[in-house]
Amino acid sequence: MSAFNRRHFVGGSTALLAAASLPGSFPAWADPAKGEPVMMGVSGPLTGQNAQYGTQWKQGFDLALDEVNAAGGVKGRPLAYVFEDSQSDPRQSVAVAQKFVADKKIVVELGDFASPASMAASPIYQKAKLVQFGFTNSHPDFTKGGDYMWSNSVSQADEQPLSAAYAVKSLGLKKIAVLHLNTDWGRTSKDLYVKAAKEYGAEIVAIEAYIPDEKDFRSTLVRVRDAKPDGLALISYYSDAALIARQAKQAGLKLPMVAASSVYSPKLIELGGDSVEGMFTASRYFPDDPRPLVRKFVAAFKAKYGKEPDAFNAYAYDTVILMAQVMNQFGFEREQIHQGLAKVKDVPSVIFGKATFDTATRRVNGAMNVELVVKDGKFQLHEGSIPTR
């Protein structure tokens, strides 16, 4: 399945990121974009168990395209994307990669959702010299696949030590049970978390893996209960974290839960209800951030979709804004984008404030970190903690 999104022009009222917000990218005098679109390829889930993430991506993409194309697009041409449904399955992401590299109209690839799906396709993109921009790929090895692999997602090598420090230092947990997705991403993240938690002085009393489509956690939670932890770490996405929390409550297991930042979304509360009340997490994006760019993004998103954006919306939005600036500064041929990512500096970013790549890791450094707790049915700063960068 594929979905084609072409944004020729949008009224100026939605062009919130004109020249004042994106210096050197969108001239204030620019007319709405017109002509043949510059096409990005997106590989990600539109169906299957991760379909909701593809929907969230599209919302972020489309908001950014409204703004980019209203302000002149890419050198006067519209920026657009074609979205191929991979279901975030490594076998399907490989087929999508073969399709994209053969299509000379595709100037850059965005995705896939899960790191294993992206990494399976990386050799194809590397050989074809087409940038694979894994904007939600936090596996530490993703950008090691070659110099055409880039990401503005925070690596789990940085993420999990922060999560462990939150659990041990901020919350005082000493005996932790870990539940993790049994994927390459989940296992790698678990190893990083366990190592850091032990270094901070905690004991890991249980480690339980679960498959991505698992629905019944009752036997797992019994084993967790018998290990007598004082807290539970979840290396999960929001959909499975919500289900685990619901079943833990049903089983009478009352433990503090500290989840990876991948659970941060209003969807966690929507799916988990009062079962996720008191769940701790952290995020690289927080909608109450007072920075003007975040305030504009949140307001524009609410105006377009009638709801508050989450981190998946923000990463997708940031990625399109980034690509537009790279293309406007350095060109929209495949190799120009590859070289431009190494050269672009201080791109305005909802996640990072200003995004500049470390050319050794091909990742952006310096995302903020906020410690959060679900309280009274919404995410709130934990005990007055403030964002740090």
For each residue, the residues with C-beta under 8 A, 3 or more apart:
1: 46 47 84 85
2: 82 83 84 85
3: 46 58 82 83 85
4: 80 82 83
5: 58 61 62 65 80 81 82 83
6: 37 78 80
7: 10 33 37 62 65 66 68 69 78 79 80
8: 32 33 34 37 69 78
9: 32 33 34 69 70 78
10: 7 14 15 32 65 66 67 69 70
11: 14 70
12: 15 32 70
13:
14: 10 11 66 67 70 300 303 304
15: 10 12 18 26 66 67 70 71
16: 21 67 296 297 299 300
17: 21 22 26 67 68 71 293 296 321 348
18: 15 21 22 26 28 71
19: 22 23 25 26 27 28 71
20: 23 28
21: 16 17 18 293 296 348
22: 17 18 19 25 26 321 324 325 347 348
23: 19 20
24: 325 328 329
25: 19 22 324 325 328 329 347
26: 15 17 18 19 22 30 67 68 71 72 324 328
27: 19 30 71 72
28: 18 19 20 71
29:
30: 26 27 71 72 76
31: 34 72 76
32: 8 9 10 12 69 70 71 72 73
33: 7 8 9 68 69 70 72 73 74 76 77 78 79
34: 8 9 31 73 76 77 78
35: 76 77 78
36: 77
37: 6 7 8 77 78 79 80
38: 73 74 77 78 79 80 107 327 332
39: 80 81 82 105 106 107
40: 79 80 81 82 106 107 108 109 110 320 323
41: 81 82 84 96 100 103 106 108 109 110
42: 57 61 81 82 83 84 109 110 111
43: 84 86 93 96 97 100 109 110 111 112 117 118 121
44: 53 54 57 83 84 85 86 88 110 111 112 113
45: 48 49 50 51 53 54 85 86 87 88 112 113
46: 1 3 51 54 55 83 85 87
47: 1 51 85 87
48: 45 51 87 88 89
49: 45 87 212 213 239
50: 45 53 54 87 88 113 114 237
51: 45 46 47 48 54 55 87
52: 55 56 239 267
53: 44 45 50 56 57 88 113 136 237 312
54: 44 45 46 50 51 57 58 83 85 113
55: 46 51 52 58 59
56: 52 53 59 60 265 310 312 313 316
57: 42 44 53 54 60 61 111 113 312 313 316
58: 3 5 54 55 61 62 83 316
59: 55 56 62 63 301 304 305 309 313 316
60: 56 57 63 64 309 312 313 314 315 316 317 318 319 320
61: 5 42 57 58 64 65 81 316 317 319 320
62: 5 7 58 59 65 66 304
63: 59 60 66 67 297 300 301 304 305 313 317
64: 60 61 67 68 316 317 318 319 320 321 324
65: 5 7 10 61 62 68 69 79 80 81 320
66: 7 10 14 15 62 63 69 70 304
67: 10 14 15 16 17 26 63 64 70 71 300 321
68: 7 17 26 33 64 65 71 73 74 79 320 321 324
69: 7 8 9 10 32 33 65 66 72 73 78 79
70: 9 10 11 12 14 15 32 33 66 67
71: 15 17 18 19 26 27 28 30 32 67 68
72: 26 27 30 31 32 33 69 75 76
73: 32 33 34 38 68 69 76 77 78 79 324
74: 33 38 68 77 78 79 324 327 328 332
75: 72 327 328 332
76: 30 31 33 34 35 72 73
77: 33 34 35 36 37 38 73 74
78: 6 7 8 9 33 34 35 37 38 69 73 74
79: 7 33 37 38 40 65 68 69 73 74 320 323 324 327
80: 4 5 6 7 37 38 39 40 65
81: 5 39 40 41 42 61 65 110
82: 2 3 4 5 39 40 41 42 106
83: 2 3 4 5 42 44 46 54 58
84: 1 2 41 42 43 44 96 99 100
85: 1 2 3 44 45 46 47 54 92
86: 43 44 45 89 92 93 95 96 111 112 113 117
87: 45 46 47 48 49 50 51 92
88: 44 45 48 50 53 93 112 113 114 117
89: 48 86 92 93 117
90: 93 94 116 117 119 120 121
91: 94 95 120
92: 85 86 87 89 95 96 117
93: 43 86 88 89 90 96 97 111 112 117 118 120 121
94: 90 91 97 98 120 121 124
95: 86 91 92 98 99
96: 41 43 84 86 92 93 99 100 112 121
97: 43 93 94 100 101 109 121 124 125 132
98: 94 95 101 102 124
99: 84 95 96 102 103
100: 41 43 84 96 97 103 106 109 125 130
101: 97 98 106 124 125 127 128 130
102: 98 99
103: 41 99 100 106
104:
105: 39
106: 39 40 41 82 100 101 103 109 130
107: 38 39 40 327 332 333 334 337
108: 40 41 130 131 133 323 334 337
109: 40 41 42 43 97 100 106 125 130 131 132 133
110: 40 41 42 43 44 81 133 135 319 323
111: 42 43 44 57 86 93 117 118 133 134 135 136
112: 43 44 45 86 88 93 96 117 118 121 134 137
113: 44 45 50 53 54 57 86 88 117 136
114: 50 88 117 118 136 137 183 185
115: 118 119 134 137 138 139 141 142 184 185
116: 90 119 120 139 183 184 185
117: 43 86 88 89 90 92 93 111 112 113 114 120 121
118: 43 93 111 112 114 115 121 122 132 134 137 142
119: 90 115 116 122 137 139 141 142 145 184
120: 90 91 93 94 116 117
121: 43 90 93 94 96 97 112 117 118 124 125 132
122: 118 119 125 126 132 142 145 146 149
123: 126 127 145 146
124: 94 97 98 101 121 127 128
125: 97 100 101 109 121 122 128 130 131 132 146 148 149
126: 122 123 129 132 145 146 147 148 149
127: 101 123 124
128: 101 124 125
129: 126 148 334 335 338
130: 100 101 106 108 109 125 148 334
131: 108 109 125 148 149 150 334 337 338 341
132: 97 109 118 121 122 125 126 145 148 149 150
133: 108 109 110 111 150 151 152 319 323
134: 111 112 115 118 137 142 143 149 150 151 153
135: 110 111 151 152 153 315 316 318 319
136: 53 111 113 114 153 312 315
137: 112 114 115 118 119 134 142 151 153
138: 115 142 151 153 154 155 156 159 185 189 262
139: 115 116 119 142 155 156 184 185 188
140: 144 155 156 157 188 192
141: 115 119 144 145 188
142: 115 118 119 122 134 137 138 139 145 149 151
143: 134 149 150 151 361 362 363
144: 140 141 149
145: 119 122 123 126 132 141 142 149
146: 122 123 125 126 149
147: 126 338 362
148: 125 126 129 130 131 132 338
149: 122 125 126 131 132 134 142 143 144 145 146 362
150: 131 132 133 134 143 341 357 362 363
151: 133 134 135 137 138 142 143 362 363 364
152: 133 135 315 318 319 322 349 351 352 355 363 364
153: 134 135 136 137 138 315 363
154: 138 158 159 261 284 363 367
155: 138 139 140 158 159 361 363
156: 138 139 140 159 160 185 188 189 192
157: 140 160 161 192
158: 154 155 161 162
159: 138 154 155 156 162 163 189 192 260 261
160: 156 157 163 164 189 192 193 196 235 260
161: 157 158 164 165 192 193 196
162: 158 159 165 166 282 369
163: 159 160 166 167 193 196 233 258 260 261 282
164: 160 161 167 168 193 196 197 199 200 202 233
165: 161 162 168 169 170 196 200
166: 162 163 169 170 171 258 280 282 371
167: 163 164 170 171 173 176 197 202 231 233 258 280
168: 164 165 171 172 173 174 176 197 200 201 202
169: 165 166 172 200
170: 165 166 167 371 382 383 385
171: 166 167 168 231 256 258 280
172: 168 169
173: 167 168 176 202 230 231 256 258
174: 168 201 202 203 230
175: 202 203 205 227 228 229 230 231
176: 167 168 173 197 202 203 204 205 229 230 231 232 233
177: 204 205 206 207 208 224 227 229 231 232 233 255
178: 190 193 194 204 206 207 208 232 233 235
179: 208 209 210 217 220 224 232 233 234 235 236 244
180: 186 187 189 190 193 207 208 209 210 234 235 236
181: 185 186 209 210 211 212 235 236 237 240
182: 186 187 209 210 211 212
183: 114 116 186 187 212
184: 115 116 119 139 187 188
185: 114 115 116 138 139 156 181 188 189
186: 180 181 182 183 189 190 209 235
187: 180 182 183 184 190 191 209
188: 139 140 141 156 184 185 191 192
189: 138 156 159 160 180 185 186 192 193 235 260
190: 178 180 186 187 193 194 207 209 235
191: 187 188 194 195
192: 140 156 157 159 160 161 188 189 195 196
193: 160 161 163 164 178 180 189 190 196 197 233 235
194: 178 190 191 197 198 204 207
195: 191 192 198 199
196: 160 161 163 164 165 192 193 199 200
197: 164 167 168 176 193 194 200 202 204 233
198: 194 195 201 202 203 204
199: 164 195 196
200: 164 165 168 169 196 197
201: 168 174 198
202: 164 167 168 173 174 175 176 197 198
203: 174 175 176 198
204: 176 177 178 194 197 198 207
205: 175 176 177 227 228 229
206: 177 178 223 224 227 229
207: 177 178 180 190 194 204
208: 177 178 179 180 220 223 224
209: 179 180 181 182 186 187 190
210: 179 180 181 182 214 217 220 240
211: 181 182 214
212: 49 181 182 183 240
213: 49
214: 210 211 217 240
215: 243
216: 219 247
217: 179 210 214 220 221 243 244 247 248
218: 221 222 247 251
219: 216 222 223
220: 179 208 210 217 223 224
221: 217 218 224 225 244 247 248 251 253
222: 218 219 225 226 251
223: 206 208 219 220 226 227
224: 177 179 206 208 220 221 227 229 232 253
225: 221 222 228 251 253
226: 222 223
227: 175 177 205 206 223 224
228: 175 205 225
229: 175 176 177 205 206 224 232 255
230: 173 174 175 176 255 256
231: 167 171 173 175 176 177 255 256 257 258
232: 176 177 178 179 224 229 248 255 256 257 258
233: 163 164 167 176 177 178 179 193 197 257 258 259
234: 179 180 241 244 257 258 259 260 263
235: 160 178 179 180 181 186 189 190 193 259 260 262
236: 179 180 181 240 241 244 259 260 262 263
237: 50 53 181 240 241 262 263
238: 241 242 262 263 264 265 267 268 271
239: 49 52 242 243 267 271
240: 181 210 212 214 236 237 243 244
241: 234 236 237 238 244 245 257 259 263 268 272 276 279
242: 238 239 245 246 267 268 271 272 275 276
243: 215 217 239 240 246 247 271 272
244: 179 217 221 234 236 240 241 247 248 257
245: 241 242 248 249 257 272 275 276 279
246: 242 243 249 250 272 273 275
247: 216 217 218 221 243 244 250 251
248: 217 221 232 244 245 251 253 255 257 275
249: 245 246 252 253 274 275
250: 246 247
251: 218 221 222 225 247 248
252: 249
253: 221 224 225 248 249
254:
255: 177 229 230 231 232 248
256: 171 173 230 231 232 278 280
257: 231 232 233 234 241 244 245 248 276 278 279 280
258: 163 166 167 171 173 231 232 233 234 279 280 281
259: 233 234 235 236 241 262 263 279 280 281
260: 159 160 163 189 234 235 236 263 281
261: 154 159 163 264 281 282 283 284 311
262: 138 235 236 237 238 259
263: 234 236 237 238 241 259 260 268 279 281
264: 238 261 268 281 282 283 285 310 311 372 379
265: 56 238 268 310 311 312
266: 269 270 307 308 310 379
267: 52 238 239 242 270 271 310
268: 238 241 242 263 264 265 271 272 276 279 374
269: 266 272 273 276 374 377 378 379
270: 266 267 273
271: 238 239 242 243 267 268
272: 241 242 243 245 246 268 269 275 276 279
273: 246 269 270 276
274: 249 277 377
275: 242 245 246 248 249 272
276: 241 242 245 257 268 269 272 273 279 374
277: 274 374 375 376 377
278: 256 257 373 374 375
279: 241 245 257 258 259 263 268 272 276 373 374
280: 166 167 171 256 257 258 259 371 372 373 382
281: 258 259 260 261 263 264 372 373 379
282: 162 163 166 261 264 369 370 371 372
283: 261 264 286 311 369 370 372 379
284: 154 261 311 351 367 368 369
285: 264 289 294 310 311 314 315 350 351 368
286: 283 289 368 370 372 379 381 387
287: 294 298 308 309
288: 381
289: 285 286 294 295 368 387
290: 294 295
291: 294 295 353
292: 295 296
293: 17 21 296 297 348 349 350 353
294: 285 287 289 290 291 297 298 350
295: 289 290 291 292 298 299
296: 16 17 21 292 293 299 300
297: 16 63 293 294 300 301 309 314 317 350
298: 287 294 295 301 302 308 309
299: 16 295 296 302 303
300: 14 16 63 67 296 297 303 304
301: 59 63 297 298 304 305 307 308 309 313 317
302: 298 299 305 306 307 308 309
303: 14 299 300
304: 14 59 62 63 66 300 301
305: 59 63 301 302 309
306: 302
307: 266 301 302
308: 266 287 298 301 302
309: 59 60 287 297 298 301 302 305 313 314 317
310: 56 264 265 266 267 285 313 314
311: 261 264 265 283 284 285 314 315 351
312: 53 56 57 60 136 265 315 316
313: 56 57 59 60 63 301 309 310 316 317
314: 60 285 297 309 310 311 317 318 350 351
315: 60 135 136 152 153 285 311 312 318 319 351
316: 56 57 58 59 60 61 64 135 312 313 319 320
317: 60 61 63 64 297 301 309 313 314 320 321 350
318: 60 64 135 152 314 315 321 322 349 350 351 352 355
319: 60 61 64 110 133 135 152 315 316 322 323
320: 40 60 61 64 65 68 79 316 317 323 324
321: 17 22 64 67 68 317 318 324 325 347 348 349
322: 152 318 319 325 326 344 347 349 355
323: 40 79 108 110 133 319 320 326 327 337
324: 22 25 26 64 68 73 74 79 320 321 327 328
325: 22 24 25 321 322 328 329 344 347
326: 322 323 329 330 337 340 341 344 347
327: 38 74 75 79 107 323 324 330 331 332 336 337 340
328: 24 25 26 74 75 324 325
329: 24 25 325 326 340 343 344
330: 326 327 336 337 339 340 343 344
331: 327 336 337 340
332: 38 74 75 107 327 336 337
333: 107 336 337
334: 107 108 129 130 131 337 338
335: 129 338 339
336: 327 330 331 332 333 339 340
337: 107 108 131 323 326 327 330 331 332 333 334 340 341
338: 129 131 147 148 334 335 341 342
339: 330 335 336 342 343
340: 326 327 329 330 331 336 337 343 344
341: 131 150 326 337 338 344 357 362
342: 338 339 357 359
343: 329 330 339 340
344: 322 325 326 329 330 340 341 347 355 356 357
345: 356
346: 354 355 356
347: 22 25 321 322 325 326 344 354 355 356
348: 17 21 22 293 321 353 354 355
349: 152 293 318 321 322 352 353 354 355 364
350: 285 293 294 297 314 317 318
351: 152 284 285 311 314 315 318 355 364 367 368
352: 152 318 349 355 364 366 367 368
353: 291 293 348 349 366 368 389
354: 346 347 348 349
355: 152 318 322 344 346 347 348 349 351 352 364
356: 344 345 346 347 364 365
357: 150 341 342 344 362 363 364
358: 361 362 363 364 365
359: 342 362
360:
361: 143 155 358 365
362: 143 147 149 150 151 341 357 358 359
363: 143 150 151 152 153 154 155 357 358
364: 151 152 349 351 352 355 356 357 358 367
365: 356 358 361
366: 352 353 389
367: 154 284 351 352 364 389
368: 284 285 286 289 351 352 353 387 388 389
369: 162 282 283 284 387 388 389
370: 282 283 286 381 385 386 387 388
371: 166 170 280 282 381 382 385
372: 264 280 281 282 283 286 379 380 381 382
373: 278 279 280 281 379 380 381 382
374: 268 269 276 277 278 279 377 378 379 380
375: 277 278 378 379 380
376: 277 380
377: 269 274 277 374
378: 269 374 375
379: 264 266 269 281 283 286 372 373 374 375
380: 372 373 374 375 376
381: 286 288 370 371 372 373 384 385 386
382: 170 280 371 372 373 385
383: 170
384: 381
385: 170 370 371 381 382
386: 370 381
387: 286 289 368 369 370
388: 368 369 370
389: 353 366 367 368 369
